[in-house]
């Protein structure tokens, strides 16, 4: 009874521990992402402070975050120029970089007169990049790309703003996916999904690709491309195979014993029933005829009939005598 009452309590404790651990891991990932974002923002605002022209500059992180595997570039632009001309930028060295296309008719929300736009690429090699998890059944085909925007008029602690497109959407192009090792044998755009990540690195939304290797995105945030992976069944280990063989052998043996026992009981029951029927038939026939007595002969009781001998009578003498 005590063990039965403790079982729900143990389950509740295990579930609570799992929930707290998952929540703590999510909070840790969110804290890491917030630290990287704050470092990129501070460095970008410092480099572009007082700049008048729209010039793309590389953003280097401080030495404390030198090993996080993040490439970033930023530019400062007026809102009227962003609305009229848009912005085209590429981050990442080599042919596998990420291209950002901000079309005309885009405004910061909330409105800001000057905006610092930061383009980020998470190239891997740290706990921050591993925080981005693909949807179930998918794998990331390229490094995650981030698009951030800050109010440059607010000073060194510029508030983050979003980018609202009133015309064509903002596009993020992941280049040279066909030769990426994560894409497998080849990149198939019809089977790929564009992924939008939340602040903690979990998947917030997925949608089909716009065209080729580009994703149409809304606002700012972190984005990626995921491709479906083939599910391979787990290989059974030798111990599991032995355990299954032992269980199968025991089951077959137990089934044979039960079957043989059932057959023996059935035969014994049939023989007993036949004898009982024969005895009842003999008793029925005995009750139908004359009741016989019993006598003991050489230690065995045998049926006997009562016999009365005829009394002798003296015959009369013949006449000739």
Secondary structure, 3 states (H helix, E strand, C coil): CHHHHHHHHHHHHHHHHHHHHHHHHHHHHHHHHHHHHHHHHHHHHHHCCCCCCCCCEEECCCHHHCCCCEEEEEEEEEHHHHHHHCEEEEECCCCCCEEEEECCCEEEECCCCEEEEEEEEECCCCCCHHHCCCCCCEEECCCCEEEEEEEHHHCCCCCECEEEECCCCEEEEECCCCCCHHHCCCCCHHHEEEEEECCCCCEEEEECCCECCEEEECCCEEEEEEEECCCCCCCCCHHHHHHHHHHHHHHHHHHHHHHHHHHHHHHHHHHHHHHHHHHHHHHHHHHHCCCCEEEEECCEEEEECCCCCCCCCCCCCCCCC
